[in-house]
Amino acid sequence: MPPPEPQIWVPDNYGIPLYRLDLGYRRHRVGVEYDGSSHLNRARLQHDRSRTNWLAANGWQMRHFTDRDLYRRPTHIVRTLIPLLYP
């Protein structure tokens, strides 16, 4: 699996950077996000949902992972991403 690109800026329809992804594969339009404890409050959840919906409507396939995935089941992350990169 190729290494992901960190901190990808996704522009709006006018080319203005709108959202930054934690990691991703620009060519495949696959975004990878780490959701830590800061994503647990209501305002952040609303922002995250709006952002994810916009990215999906603009051709991005987003996958979200938590500390459990990163530290206890990293192979789950790889198994989740491979079908998106090698359909």
KOLGU-4560 file (N, C-alpha, C; in nm, 3 decimals, padded with zeros to 5 digits):
<recs>
<n_xx: 00.085 n_yy: -00.118 n_zz: 00.000 ca_xx: 00.000 ca_yy: 00.000 ca_zz: 00.000 c_xx: 00.090 c_yy: 00.124 c_zz: 00.000 mol: A seq: 1 type: MET>
<n_xx: 00.063 n_yy: 00.221 n_zz: -00.086 ca_xx: 00.146 ca_yy: 00.342 ca_zz: -00.088 c_xx: 00.123 c_yy: 00.427 c_zz: 00.037 mol: A seq: 2 type: PRO>
<n_xx: 00.224 n_yy: 00.502 n_zz: 00.078 ca_xx: 00.202 ca_yy: 00.590 ca_zz: 00.193 c_xx: 00.106 c_yy: 00.701 c_zz: 00.157 mol: A seq: 3 type: PRO>
<n_xx: 00.020 n_yy: 00.740 n_zz: 00.250 ca_xx: -00.074 ca_yy: 00.849 ca_zz: 00.223 c_xx: -00.002 c_yy: 00.984 c_zz: 00.228 mol: A seq: 4 type: PRO>
<n_xx: -00.064 n_yy: 01.081 n_zz: 00.164 ca_xx: -00.014 ca_yy: 01.218 ca_zz: 00.168 c_xx: -00.075 c_yy: 01.286 c_zz: 00.291 mol: A seq: 5 type: GLU>
<n_xx: 00.007 n_yy: 01.350 n_zz: 00.374 ca_xx: -00.049 ca_yy: 01.417 ca_zz: 00.492 c_xx: -00.103 c_yy: 01.556 c_zz: 00.459 mol: A seq: 6 type: PRO>
<n_xx: -00.202 n_yy: 01.597 n_zz: 00.536 ca_xx: -00.254 ca_yy: 01.734 ca_zz: 00.533 c_xx: -00.292 c_yy: 01.782 c_zz: 00.393 mol: A seq: 7 type: GLN>
<n_xx: -00.381 n_yy: 01.709 n_zz: 00.328 ca_xx: -00.428 ca_yy: 01.744 ca_zz: 00.194 c_xx: -00.535 c_yy: 01.852 c_zz: 00.203 mol: A seq: 8 type: ILE>
<n_xx: -00.513 n_yy: 01.961 n_zz: 00.131 ca_xx: -00.616 ca_yy: 02.064 ca_zz: 00.121 c_xx: -00.706 c_yy: 02.032 c_zz: 00.003 mol: A seq: 9 type: TRP>
<n_xx: -00.837 n_yy: 02.033 n_zz: 00.025 ca_xx: -00.935 ca_yy: 02.010 ca_zz: -00.080 c_xx: -01.000 c_yy: 02.144 c_zz: -00.112 mol: A seq: 10 type: VAL>
<n_xx: -00.987 n_yy: 02.188 n_zz: -00.238 ca_xx: -01.042 ca_yy: 02.319 ca_zz: -00.275 c_xx: -01.190 c_yy: 02.313 c_zz: -00.308 mol: A seq: 11 type: PRO>
<n_xx: -01.254 n_yy: 02.429 n_zz: -00.301 ca_xx: -01.394 ca_yy: 02.439 ca_zz: -00.345 c_xx: -01.397 c_yy: 02.453 c_zz: -00.497 mol: A seq: 12 type: ASP>
<n_xx: -01.511 n_yy: 02.481 n_zz: -00.553 ca_xx: -01.526 ca_yy: 02.490 ca_zz: -00.699 c_xx: -01.449 c_yy: 02.608 c_zz: -00.760 mol: A seq: 13 type: ASN>
<n_xx: -01.403 n_yy: 02.699 n_zz: -00.676 ca_xx: -01.328 ca_yy: 02.815 ca_zz: -00.724 c_xx: -01.178 c_yy: 02.800 c_zz: -00.702 mol: A seq: 14 type: TYR>
<n_xx: -01.137 n_yy: 02.683 n_zz: -00.653 ca_xx: -00.995 ca_yy: 02.658 ca_zz: -00.629 c_xx: -00.944 c_yy: 02.709 c_zz: -00.497 mol: A seq: 15 type: GLY>
<n_xx: -01.034 n_yy: 02.753 n_zz: -00.410 ca_xx: -00.995 ca_yy: 02.804 ca_zz: -00.278 c_xx: -00.993 c_yy: 02.687 c_zz: -00.179 mol: A seq: 16 type: ILE>
<n_xx: -00.881 n_yy: 02.667 n_zz: -00.109 ca_xx: -00.875 ca_yy: 02.558 ca_zz: -00.013 c_xx: -00.987 c_yy: 02.569 c_zz: 00.091 mol: A seq: 17 type: PRO>
<n_xx: -01.064 n_yy: 02.462 n_zz: 00.104 ca_xx: -01.182 ca_yy: 02.464 ca_zz: 00.191 c_xx: -01.164 c_yy: 02.373 c_zz: 00.312 mol: A seq: 18 type: LEU>
<n_xx: -01.124 n_yy: 02.249 n_zz: 00.288 ca_xx: -01.107 ca_yy: 02.153 ca_zz: 00.397 c_xx: -00.970 c_yy: 02.087 c_zz: 00.388 mol: A seq: 19 type: TYR>
<n_xx: -00.914 n_yy: 02.060 n_zz: 00.505 ca_xx: -00.786 ca_yy: 01.989 ca_zz: 00.511 c_xx: -00.810 c_yy: 01.851 c_zz: 00.570 mol: A seq: 20 type: ARG>
<n_xx: -00.761 n_yy: 01.751 n_zz: 00.500 ca_xx: -00.774 ca_yy: 01.612 ca_zz: 00.543 c_xx: -00.648 c_yy: 01.572 c_zz: 00.619 mol: A seq: 21 type: LEU>
<n_xx: -00.663 n_yy: 01.489 n_zz: 00.721 ca_xx: -00.547 ca_yy: 01.441 ca_zz: 00.797 c_xx: -00.449 c_yy: 01.370 c_zz: 00.704 mol: A seq: 22 type: ASP>
<n_xx: -00.501 n_yy: 01.275 n_zz: 00.629 ca_xx: -00.422 ca_yy: 01.196 ca_zz: 00.534 c_xx: -00.509 c_yy: 01.167 c_zz: 00.414 mol: A seq: 23 type: LEU>
<n_xx: -00.446 n_yy: 01.128 n_zz: 00.305 ca_xx: -00.529 ca_yy: 01.091 ca_zz: 00.192 c_xx: -00.450 c_yy: 01.050 c_zz: 00.070 mol: A seq: 24 type: GLY>
<n_xx: -00.527 n_yy: 01.012 n_zz: -00.029 ca_xx: -00.477 ca_yy: 00.971 ca_zz: -00.158 c_xx: -00.549 c_yy: 01.057 c_zz: -00.261 mol: A seq: 25 type: TYR>
<n_xx: -00.487 n_yy: 01.168 n_zz: -00.297 ca_xx: -00.548 ca_yy: 01.267 ca_zz: -00.383 c_xx: -00.597 c_yy: 01.206 c_zz: -00.515 mol: A seq: 26 type: ARG>
<n_xx: -00.512 n_yy: 01.125 n_zz: -00.580 ca_xx: -00.545 ca_yy: 01.067 ca_zz: -00.710 c_xx: -00.672 c_yy: 00.981 c_zz: -00.704 mol: A seq: 27 type: ARG>
<n_xx: -00.690 n_yy: 00.911 n_zz: -00.594 ca_xx: -00.806 ca_yy: 00.824 ca_zz: -00.576 c_xx: -00.923 c_yy: 00.895 c_zz: -00.508 mol: A seq: 28 type: HIS>
<n_xx: -00.898 n_yy: 01.015 n_zz: -00.461 ca_xx: -00.998 ca_yy: 01.092 ca_zz: -00.384 c_xx: -01.045 c_yy: 01.013 c_zz: -00.261 mol: A seq: 29 type: ARG>
<n_xx: -00.949 n_yy: 00.961 n_zz: -00.189 ca_xx: -00.975 ca_yy: 00.888 ca_zz: -00.064 c_xx: -00.914 c_yy: 00.969 c_zz: 00.049 mol: A seq: 30 type: VAL>
<n_xx: -00.997 n_yy: 01.003 n_zz: 00.148 ca_xx: -00.950 ca_yy: 01.077 ca_zz: 00.264 c_xx: -00.952 c_yy: 00.991 c_zz: 00.388 mol: A seq: 31 type: GLY>
<n_xx: -00.854 n_yy: 01.012 n_zz: 00.476 ca_xx: -00.843 ca_yy: 00.935 ca_zz: 00.600 c_xx: -00.838 c_yy: 01.035 c_zz: 00.715 mol: A seq: 32 type: VAL>
<n_xx: -00.927 n_yy: 01.018 n_zz: 00.809 ca_xx: -00.934 ca_yy: 01.109 ca_zz: 00.923 c_xx: -00.916 c_yy: 01.032 c_zz: 01.054 mol: A seq: 33 type: GLU>
<n_xx: -00.845 n_yy: 01.095 n_zz: 01.147 ca_xx: -00.832 ca_yy: 01.044 ca_zz: 01.283 c_xx: -00.925 c_yy: 01.127 c_zz: 01.370 mol: A seq: 34 type: TYR>
<n_xx: -01.022 n_yy: 01.061 n_zz: 01.432 ca_xx: -01.117 ca_yy: 01.130 ca_zz: 01.518 c_xx: -01.081 c_yy: 01.105 c_zz: 01.664 mol: A seq: 35 type: ASP>
<n_xx: -01.018 n_yy: 01.204 n_zz: 01.725 ca_xx: -00.984 ca_yy: 01.197 ca_zz: 01.866 c_xx: -01.096 c_yy: 01.251 c_zz: 01.952 mol: A seq: 36 type: GLY>
<n_xx: -01.068 n_yy: 01.275 n_zz: 02.078 ca_xx: -01.171 ca_yy: 01.317 ca_zz: 02.173 c_xx: -01.228 c_yy: 01.455 c_zz: 02.141 mol: A seq: 37 type: SER>
<n_xx: -01.156 n_yy: 01.536 n_zz: 02.064 ca_xx: -01.208 ca_yy: 01.669 ca_zz: 02.030 c_xx: -01.330 c_yy: 01.661 c_zz: 01.937 mol: A seq: 38 type: SER>
<n_xx: -01.355 n_yy: 01.545 n_zz: 01.882 ca_xx: -01.468 ca_yy: 01.528 ca_zz: 01.791 c_xx: -01.596 c_yy: 01.485 c_zz: 01.864 mol: A seq: 39 type: HIS>
<n_xx: -01.596 n_yy: 01.490 n_zz: 01.995 ca_xx: -01.708 ca_yy: 01.437 ca_zz: 02.072 c_xx: -01.813 c_yy: 01.540 c_zz: 02.111 mol: A seq: 40 type: LEU>
<n_xx: -01.785 n_yy: 01.669 n_zz: 02.094 ca_xx: -01.888 ca_yy: 01.765 ca_zz: 02.134 c_xx: -01.983 c_yy: 01.794 c_zz: 02.018 mol: A seq: 41 type: ASN>
<n_xx: -02.099 n_yy: 01.847 n_zz: 02.050 ca_xx: -02.208 ca_yy: 01.865 ca_zz: 01.954 c_xx: -02.170 c_yy: 01.956 c_zz: 01.836 mol: A seq: 42 type: ARG>
<n_xx: -02.106 n_yy: 02.069 n_zz: 01.864 ca_xx: -02.069 ca_yy: 02.162 ca_zz: 01.757 c_xx: -01.969 c_yy: 02.099 c_zz: 01.662 mol: A seq: 43 type: ALA>
<n_xx: -01.873 n_yy: 02.026 n_zz: 01.716 ca_xx: -01.773 ca_yy: 01.961 ca_zz: 01.631 c_xx: -01.837 c_yy: 01.851 c_zz: 01.547 mol: A seq: 44 type: ARG>
<n_xx: -01.929 n_yy: 01.778 n_zz: 01.606 ca_xx: -02.000 ca_yy: 01.673 ca_zz: 01.532 c_xx: -02.078 c_yy: 01.733 c_zz: 01.415 mol: A seq: 45 type: LEU>
<n_xx: -02.146 n_yy: 01.844 n_zz: 01.439 ca_xx: -02.221 ca_yy: 01.910 ca_zz: 01.332 c_xx: -02.127 c_yy: 01.955 c_zz: 01.220 mol: A seq: 46 type: GLN>
<n_xx: -02.015 n_yy: 02.014 n_zz: 01.255 ca_xx: -01.917 ca_yy: 02.056 ca_zz: 01.155 c_xx: -01.862 c_yy: 01.935 c_zz: 01.078 mol: A seq: 47 type: HIS>
<n_xx: -01.828 n_yy: 01.829 n_zz: 01.150 ca_xx: -01.774 ca_yy: 01.709 ca_zz: 01.086 c_xx: -01.873 c_yy: 01.648 c_zz: 00.987 mol: A seq: 48 type: ASP>
<n_xx: -02.000 n_yy: 01.644 n_zz: 01.024 ca_xx: -02.102 ca_yy: 01.586 ca_zz: 00.934 c_xx: -02.119 c_yy: 01.671 c_zz: 00.809 mol: A seq: 49 type: ARG>
<n_xx: -02.122 n_yy: 01.802 n_zz: 00.825 ca_xx: -02.135 ca_yy: 01.892 ca_zz: 00.712 c_xx: -02.015 c_yy: 01.877 c_zz: 00.618 mol: A seq: 50 type: SER>
<n_xx: -01.898 n_yy: 01.871 n_zz: 00.676 ca_xx: -01.773 ca_yy: 01.855 ca_zz: 00.600 c_xx: -01.772 c_yy: 01.723 c_zz: 00.525 mol: A seq: 51 type: ARG>
<n_xx: -01.805 n_yy: 01.614 n_zz: 00.593 ca_xx: -01.806 ca_yy: 01.482 ca_zz: 00.530 c_xx: -01.908 c_yy: 01.476 c_zz: 00.417 mol: A seq: 52 type: THR>
<n_xx: -02.024 n_yy: 01.535 n_zz: 00.437 ca_xx: -02.126 ca_yy: 01.537 ca_zz: 00.331 c_xx: -02.077 c_yy: 01.616 c_zz: 00.210 mol: A seq: 53 type: ASN>
<n_xx: -02.012 n_yy: 01.731 n_zz: 00.233 ca_xx: -01.961 ca_yy: 01.810 ca_zz: 00.121 c_xx: -01.854 c_yy: 01.733 c_zz: 00.045 mol: A seq: 54 type: TRP>
<n_xx: -01.762 n_yy: 01.671 n_zz: 00.119 ca_xx: -01.655 ca_yy: 01.594 ca_zz: 00.054 c_xx: -01.713 c_yy: 01.478 c_zz: -00.028 mol: A seq: 55 type: LEU>
<n_xx: -01.812 n_yy: 01.407 n_zz: 00.027 ca_xx: -01.874 ca_yy: 01.297 ca_zz: -00.046 c_xx: -01.944 c_yy: 01.347 c_zz: -00.172 mol: A seq: 56 type: ALA>
<n_xx: -02.012 n_yy: 01.459 n_zz: -00.162 ca_xx: -02.081 ca_yy: 01.516 ca_zz: -00.278 c_xx: -01.983 c_yy: 01.563 c_zz: -00.385 mol: A seq: 57 type: ALA>
<n_xx: -01.858 n_yy: 01.581 n_zz: -00.345 ca_xx: -01.756 ca_yy: 01.625 ca_zz: -00.439 c_xx: -01.655 c_yy: 01.516 c_zz: -00.474 mol: A seq: 58 type: ASN>
<n_xx: -01.701 n_yy: 01.391 n_zz: -00.459 ca_xx: -01.624 ca_yy: 01.278 ca_zz: -00.508 c_xx: -01.522 c_yy: 01.216 c_zz: -00.416 mol: A seq: 59 type: GLY>
<n_xx: -01.517 n_yy: 01.257 n_zz: -00.290 ca_xx: -01.422 ca_yy: 01.200 ca_zz: -00.195 c_xx: -01.485 c_yy: 01.087 c_zz: -00.117 mol: A seq: 60 type: TRP>
<n_xx: -01.412 n_yy: 00.978 n_zz: -00.101 ca_xx: -01.453 ca_yy: 00.868 ca_zz: -00.015 c_xx: -01.376 c_yy: 00.883 c_zz: 00.116 mol: A seq: 61 type: GLN>
<n_xx: -01.447 n_yy: 00.912 n_zz: 00.222 ca_xx: -01.383 ca_yy: 00.938 ca_zz: 00.351 c_xx: -01.392 c_yy: 00.815 c_zz: 00.441 mol: A seq: 62 type: MET>
<n_xx: -01.285 n_yy: 00.791 n_zz: 00.514 ca_xx: -01.283 ca_yy: 00.686 ca_zz: 00.614 c_xx: -01.231 c_yy: 00.748 c_zz: 00.743 mol: A seq: 63 type: ARG>
<n_xx: -01.299 n_yy: 00.717 n_zz: 00.853 ca_xx: -01.266 ca_yy: 00.775 ca_zz: 00.984 c_xx: -01.220 c_yy: 00.665 c_zz: 01.078 mol: A seq: 64 type: HIS>
<n_xx: -01.115 n_yy: 00.693 n_zz: 01.151 ca_xx: -01.060 ca_yy: 00.596 ca_zz: 01.245 c_xx: -01.038 c_yy: 00.663 c_zz: 01.380 mol: A seq: 65 type: PHE>
<n_xx: -01.029 n_yy: 00.581 n_zz: 01.484 ca_xx: -01.011 ca_yy: 00.631 ca_zz: 01.620 c_xx: -00.881 c_yy: 00.576 c_zz: 01.678 mol: A seq: 66 type: THR>
<n_xx: -00.852 n_yy: 00.615 n_zz: 01.801 ca_xx: -00.732 ca_yy: 00.566 ca_zz: 01.868 c_xx: -00.733 c_yy: 00.414 c_zz: 01.879 mol: A seq: 67 type: ASP>
<n_xx: -00.848 n_yy: 00.356 n_zz: 01.897 ca_xx: -00.858 ca_yy: 00.208 ca_zz: 01.905 c_xx: -00.808 c_yy: 00.145 c_zz: 01.775 mol: A seq: 68 type: ARG>
<n_xx: -00.850 n_yy: 00.202 n_zz: 01.663 ca_xx: -00.806 ca_yy: 00.150 ca_zz: 01.533 c_xx: -00.654 c_yy: 00.166 c_zz: 01.518 mol: A seq: 69 type: ASP>
<n_xx: -00.606 n_yy: 00.284 n_zz: 01.549 ca_xx: -00.466 ca_yy: 00.315 ca_zz: 01.528 c_xx: -00.373 c_yy: 00.231 c_zz: 01.615 mol: A seq: 70 type: LEU>
<n_xx: -00.408 n_yy: 00.214 n_zz: 01.743 ca_xx: -00.318 ca_yy: 00.147 ca_zz: 01.836 c_xx: -00.348 c_yy: -00.001 c_zz: 01.857 mol: A seq: 71 type: TYR>
<n_xx: -00.472 n_yy: -00.043 n_zz: 01.838 ca_xx: -00.506 ca_yy: -00.183 ca_zz: 01.866 c_xx: -00.534 c_yy: -00.267 c_zz: 01.743 mol: A seq: 72 type: ARG>
<n_xx: -00.572 n_yy: -00.202 n_zz: 01.632 ca_xx: -00.604 ca_yy: -00.280 ca_zz: 01.513 c_xx: -00.565 c_yy: -00.206 c_zz: 01.385 mol: A seq: 73 type: ARG>
<n_xx: -00.435 n_yy: -00.180 n_zz: 01.371 ca_xx: -00.390 ca_yy: -00.108 ca_zz: 01.252 c_xx: -00.416 c_yy: -00.184 c_zz: 01.122 mol: A seq: 74 type: PRO>
<n_xx: -00.419 n_yy: -00.316 n_zz: 01.128 ca_xx: -00.448 ca_yy: -00.391 ca_zz: 01.004 c_xx: -00.591 c_yy: -00.365 c_zz: 00.957 mol: A seq: 75 type: THR>
<n_xx: -00.680 n_yy: -00.330 n_zz: 01.047 ca_xx: -00.817 ca_yy: -00.293 ca_zz: 01.009 c_xx: -00.814 c_yy: -00.169 c_zz: 00.918 mol: A seq: 76 type: HIS>
<n_xx: -00.728 n_yy: -00.076 n_zz: 00.949 ca_xx: -00.715 ca_yy: 00.045 ca_zz: 00.867 c_xx: -00.671 c_yy: 00.007 c_zz: 00.727 mol: A seq: 77 type: ILE>
<n_xx: -00.569 n_yy: -00.075 n_zz: 00.718 ca_xx: -00.517 ca_yy: -00.117 ca_zz: 00.587 c_xx: -00.625 c_yy: -00.193 c_zz: 00.510 mol: A seq: 78 type: VAL>
<n_xx: -00.693 n_yy: -00.287 n_zz: 00.576 ca_xx: -00.798 ca_yy: -00.365 ca_zz: 00.508 c_xx: -00.913 c_yy: -00.278 c_zz: 00.462 mol: A seq: 79 type: ARG>
<n_xx: -00.938 n_yy: -00.169 n_zz: 00.531 ca_xx: -01.045 ca_yy: -00.078 ca_zz: 00.493 c_xx: -01.006 c_yy: 00.007 c_zz: 00.372 mol: A seq: 80 type: THR>
<n_xx: -00.880 n_yy: 00.044 n_zz: 00.364 ca_xx: -00.835 ca_yy: 00.134 ca_zz: 00.256 c_xx: -00.800 c_yy: 00.063 c_zz: 00.126 mol: A seq: 81 type: LEU>
<n_xx: -00.747 n_yy: -00.058 n_zz: 00.134 ca_xx: -00.702 ca_yy: -00.127 ca_zz: 00.012 c_xx: -00.810 c_yy: -00.138 c_zz: -00.095 mol: A seq: 82 type: ILE>
<n_xx: -00.935 n_yy: -00.175 n_zz: -00.062 ca_xx: -01.036 ca_yy: -00.183 ca_zz: -00.170 c_xx: -01.066 c_yy: -00.048 c_zz: -00.236 mol: A seq: 83 type: PRO>
<n_xx: -01.042 n_yy: 00.061 n_zz: -00.165 ca_xx: -01.065 ca_yy: 00.193 ca_zz: -00.224 c_xx: -00.951 c_yy: 00.234 c_zz: -00.318 mol: A seq: 84 type: LEU>
<n_xx: -00.832 n_yy: 00.181 n_zz: -00.292 ca_xx: -00.716 ca_yy: 00.217 ca_zz: -00.373 c_xx: -00.695 c_yy: 00.119 c_zz: -00.489 mol: A seq: 85 type: LEU>
<n_xx: -00.741 n_yy: -00.003 n_zz: -00.470 ca_xx: -00.726 ca_yy: -00.107 ca_zz: -00.572 c_xx: -00.860 c_yy: -00.175 c_zz: -00.595 mol: A seq: 86 type: TYR>
<n_xx: -00.953 n_yy: -00.103 n_zz: -00.659 ca_xx: -01.089 ca_yy: -00.160 ca_zz: -00.677 c_xx: -01.093 c_yy: -00.282 c_zz: -00.768 mol: A seq: 87 type: PRO>
</recs>
